C-alpha cells in the first residue's frame, strides 16, 4: 500500500538553475540577484512559523521539465553521459556527495546505473574533472551558504539510494 502525504503548505524558491545540459552558469550567476532569494526565503520561513496553509500547483513548464528529468532518472544509460578528465586526482568527493551512492572511485571513476541527475558530483568536484556530454558550461556553481561537509553529512543519514532507512 502506497503512503499518501498531505501537505498544508507548498511554495517555491527560485535559485540558480544548475542543470548543465540546459543552463550556462555565468548567466545564472548574473540572474541570481533578481531572484530575491533571501527576501523570498524570509517570507517562506515566516509562513511556516505561523503555520500558514498554502496550496499551489507547479507551472506547466515546471511540470514538463520535471517529467523529462524524471523519465531519465533511473535510466542506466545516463551514467554514460559522464566523463572524467586527467585533472581527476581520485579524491572521492564525488562519491561522498552523490545522494544515490552511484559513483565508485578505484583506479578509475565509475558511474553506476542509478543517477538522480542532481549533478552534485559535477558541481562539487574540486578539480572540475567531471563533465557531462553536451553540457552548456564548463563553469560550476555551489551555493556558498551550504558547506561541502553539510552536503556530505546529508547523504549519510542512514538512508539508502532508494530512500529507505
C-alpha positions in Angstrom: 0.0 0.0 0.0 1.4 3.4 -1.0 1.8 6.1 1.6 -0.1 9.2 0.9 1.2 12.6 2.1 -0.8 15.7 2.6 1.0 19.0 2.7 -0.6 22.1 4.2 1.9 24.4 2.7 3.8 24.5 -0.6 5.9 27.3 -2.1 8.8 27.7 -4.3 12.2 29.4 -4.1 14.0 30.4 -7.3 17.7 29.6 -7.2 20.5 29.1 -9.7 19.4 26.7 -12.4 22.5 24.4 -12.4 21.4 21.6 -14.8 24.4 21.8 -17.1 22.8 20.4 -20.3 20.4 23.4 -20.4 21.9 26.3 -18.4 25.1 28.3 -18.6 26.5 29.0 -15.1 27.8 32.6 -15.6 24.4 33.7 -16.9 22.8 32.0 -13.9 25.1 33.8 -11.5 24.2 37.2 -13.1 20.5 36.4 -12.7 20.7 35.4 -9.1 20.2 38.9 -7.5 17.0 39.3 -9.5 15.6 36.1 -7.8 15.5 37.7 -4.4 16.4 34.5 -2.6 16.9 36.0 0.9 13.7 38.0 0.8 11.6 35.1 -0.6 13.2 32.7 1.9 12.2 35.0 4.8 8.6 35.0 3.5 8.5 31.2 3.4 10.0 30.9 6.9 7.5 33.4 8.3 4.7 31.5 6.7 5.9 28.3 8.3 6.2 29.9 11.7 2.6 31.0 11.6 1.6 27.6 10.1 0.0 29.3 7.1 -1.9 27.0 4.7 -1.0 27.5 1.1 -1.6 25.2 -1.8 -0.1 25.7 -5.2 0.4 23.8 -8.4 3.5 23.8 -10.5 3.6 25.8 -13.6 3.1 23.9 -16.8 6.8 24.4 -17.8 8.0 23.2 -14.4 5.8 20.0 -14.7 7.1 19.3 -18.2 10.7 19.8 -17.2 10.2 17.6 -14.1 8.7 14.9 -16.2 11.5 14.9 -18.7 14.1 14.8 -16.0 12.3 12.1 -14.0 11.9 9.9 -17.1 15.6 9.5 -17.3 16.4 9.5 -13.6 16.6 5.7 -13.2 18.0 5.1 -16.7 21.3 3.2 -16.6 22.2 5.0 -19.9 22.6 8.4 -18.2 25.8 7.2 -16.5 27.4 7.0 -19.9 27.0 10.8 -20.2 29.6 11.5 -17.6 33.3 11.7 -18.3 36.4 12.5 -16.2 39.5 14.2 -17.5 43.1 13.9 -16.5 42.7 16.5 -13.7 40.9 13.9 -11.6 43.0 13.1 -8.6 40.7 10.4 -7.2 39.9 12.4 -4.1 36.5 10.7 -3.7 34.4 13.9 -3.1 32.1 12.7 -5.9 31.3 9.5 -4.1 30.5 11.4 -0.9 28.2 14.0 -2.5 26.3 11.6 -4.6 22.9 11.0 -2.9 22.3 7.8 -4.9 25.7 6.3 -3.9 26.1 5.8 -7.7 29.8 6.5 -8.0 32.8 4.3 -7.2 36.4 5.5 -7.3 39.1 2.9 -7.8 41.7 3.1 -10.5 39.0 5.0 -12.5 35.8 6.8 -11.6 32.8 4.6 -12.3 29.3 5.9 -12.7 26.6 3.3 -11.9 23.1 2.9 -13.3 21.0 4.9 -10.8 21.8 8.5 -11.4 19.4 11.1 -10.0 20.7 13.8 -12.3 21.4 16.1 -9.4 24.9 16.8 -10.8 26.4 17.2 -7.3 29.4 15.2 -8.5 29.9 17.6 -11.3 29.4 20.9 -9.5 31.3 19.8 -6.4 34.4 18.2 -7.9 37.3 20.3 -6.6 39.3 19.7 -9.7 36.4 20.4 -12.2 37.3 16.9 -13.6 33.8 15.5 -14.1 32.0 16.6 -17.2 28.7 15.9 -18.8 28.5 15.2 -22.5 26.6 18.1 -24.1 27.0 20.4 -21.1 26.5 24.1 -21.8 29.0 25.4 -19.3 32.5 24.5 -18.1 31.8 26.6 -15.0 30.3 25.1 -11.9 28.2 26.5 -9.1 27.7 25.6 -5.4 25.6 27.6 -3.0 28.0 29.5 -0.8 25.6 29.2 2.1 25.9 25.4 2.2 29.2 23.8 3.1 30.6 20.7 1.5 30.5 19.0 4.9 26.8 19.7 5.2 26.2 18.2 1.8 28.2 15.1 2.6 26.6 14.6 6.0 23.1 15.0 4.5 23.9 11.9 2.3 25.0 9.9 5.3 21.8 9.8 7.4 21.2 6.1 7.2 19.1 6.2 4.0 19.9 4.0 1.1 20.0 5.1 -2.5 16.2 4.3 -2.8 15.2 6.4 0.1 14.7 3.5 2.5 16.0 3.8 6.1 
